[in-house]
Amino acid sequence: MQTVLLLGAALVLFVVGLRLSAFFSGVETGFYRVSFLRLSIDAQAGDRSAQRIMNFASDPSSFVATTLVGNNVANYLTTLAIGLSIAVVADASSGWREILATLLLSPVIFLFGELIPKNLYYRAPLRLLRRDISWLVFFDRLFRVFSFPLVGIAKLIERLAGPRRGPLEPVLGRSRLAQVLNRGHQEGLLTDVQNRLVDGLMNTASESVADSVMPADRVLGVDDRTPRSGILEYARQYGLTYVPVRRSGNASSWHGYVRVVDLAVSRRPVSDCIVEMCRIAADVSKLNALSTLHTAGVLYGVVNEGETFVGLVSEHGLVEQLFRPPQRIGPRTTSPV
């Protein structure tokens, strides 16, 4: 009966040691595999599991010490279990039998205690770390007495090596920010549309609005003396929903636009349907021009360089450029309407 109990205790020790080995080996792989950018965003959103993982990320010495102690405890338990079972079976301690048993069980320990858990954590680090973070916190507190000296030595080495950079830069440079956003897109944090918008804001929005204007000789519009029927026919001919309007006798005096639907359903005079365009300086950025149009509540603006007319710019055209794939956008060659 005593032999059975001892063998049962040895089996329990072996299983516990194997499970601890799998846990700490997998957690170690998952910790270095997980995306800390995604964790940081989740933690700021209030995700408790992500906050716990980020606590270890901000203090890597504690994490390394915990996993180191945990792996040694796991190895000790498996070795103790093998030695105890051999002593029970052979009724005496035998060195060569323990060595032989260890060699025979090494493939089992390596497969279930190292290879499989590392592979699983490598493939799904965030999901498994979220599941097991409570156990990691438990073992960190349990092993604190043993890991504290290791953490102290690590921090002493860090102080001797000089100050290190923090885990997150307080100000991201342009290239660094682009790398972070690209990584966020790869991790699924940004959709393709969001990624194109961010890229447009970084690379296109600061360009001069003069690059996006429609010059006077290419604007599809009419003068303000054109009758209602003439404007509707012009809009039908060119497939326009908005028709720019200029003052009669001056090809560059664009000042407003009319909605075709207003002319079609309303009996108001054409002059009452004209929406005055806002004025925009040619040296402002595309983003500022878009903001000006939005604030004024109009779809088109007149771009001037001093007193000289440069062209027209449309809200639709500016928004479209922000969502385009990364490329330099030159002057428009088609009508903004």
Long-range contacts (C-beta under 8 A, 24 or more apart in sequence): 3-88, 6-84, 6-85, 6-88, 7-85, 7-88, 7-89, 9-84, 10-81, 10-82, 10-84, 10-85, 10-88, 11-81, 11-85, 12-81, 13-77, 13-78, 13-80, 13-81, 13-84, 14-77, 14-78, 14-81, 14-82, 14-85, 16-77, 17-73, 17-74, 17-75, 17-76, 17-77, 17-78, 17-79, 17-80, 17-81, 18-74, 18-78, 18-108, 18-109, 18-112, 18-113, 20-70, 20-71, 20-73, 20-74, 20-77, 21-71, 21-74, 21-75, 21-78, 21-109, 21-113, 21-114, 22-112, 22-113, 22-114, 22-116, 22-117, 23-70, 23-74, 23-117, 23-132, 23-135, 24-67, 24-70, 24-71, 24-74, 25-71, 25-113, 25-114, 25-117, 25-118, 26-117, 26-118, 26-120, 26-121, 26-128, 26-132, 27-67, 27-121, 27-129, 27-132, 27-136, 28-67, 29-117, 29-118, 29-121, 29-122, 29-125, 30-121, 30-122, 30-125, 30-126, 30-128, 30-129, 31-56, 31-57, 31-63, 31-125, 31-129, 33-121, 33-122, 33-125, 34-125, 34-126, 34-129, 35-126, 35-183, 35-187, 36-167, 37-180, 37-183, 37-184, 37-187, 37-189, 38-126, 38-184, 38-187, 38-189, 39-126, 40-168, 41-189, 49-129, 49-130, 49-133, 50-130, 52-133, 52-134, 52-136, 52-137, 53-129, 53-130, 53-133, 56-136, 56-140, 57-167, 58-167, 61-150, 61-151, 61-154, 61-155, 61-158, 62-140, 62-147, 62-151, 63-140, 64-150, 64-154, 65-143, 65-147, 65-148, 65-150, 65-151, 65-154, 66-136, 66-139, 66-140, 66-143, 66-147, 68-147, 68-150, 69-143, 69-146, 69-147, 69-150, 70-139, 70-143, 73-143, 74-113, 78-105, 78-109, 78-113, 174-202, 177-202, 178-202, 193-323, 196-322, 196-323, 196-324, 196-325, 196-326, 197-322, 197-323, 199-325, 199-326, 200-321, 200-322, 200-323, 200-324, 201-287, 201-322, 203-326, 203-328, 204-286, 204-321, 204-322, 204-324, 204-329, 205-285, 205-286, 205-287, 205-290, 205-322, 206-285, 206-286, 206-287, 207-285, 207-286, 207-329, 208-282, 208-283, 208-284, 208-285, 208-286, 209-280, 209-282, 209-284, 209-285, 209-286, 209-288, 209-289, 209-303, 209-313, 209-318, 210-282, 210-283, 210-303, 210-305, 210-310, 210-311, 211-286, 211-329, 211-330, 211-331, 212-286, 212-313, 212-317, 212-318, 212-321, 212-329, 212-331, 212-332, 213-282, 213-303, 213-310, 213-311, 213-312, 213-313, 213-331, 213-332, 214-311, 214-312, 214-313, 214-314, 214-332, 214-335, 214-336, 215-310, 215-311, 216-251, 216-252, 216-254, 216-309, 216-311, 217-251, 218-333, 218-335, 219-244, 219-254, 219-311, 219-312, 219-335, 219-336, 220-244, 220-335, 220-337, 221-245, 221-246, 221-254, 221-257, 222-246, 223-247, 223-248, 223-249, 224-248, 224-256, 224-270, 224-271, 224-274, 226-270, 227-270, 228-263, 228-270, 231-258, 231-260, 231-263, 231-270, 232-260, 232-263, 232-264, 235-260, 238-335, 240-335, 240-337, 241-337, 242-299, 242-300, 242-337, 243-337, 244-300, 244-312, 244-337, 245-274, 252-309, 253-309, 254-302, 254-309, 254-312, 255-302, 257-299, 257-300, 257-337, 275-299, 277-301, 277-302, 277-312, 278-302, 279-304, 280-304, 280-313, 281-305, 282-310, 286-318, 286-321, 286-322, 289-313, 289-318, 290-315, 290-318, 290-319, 290-322, 293-318, 300-336, 312-336
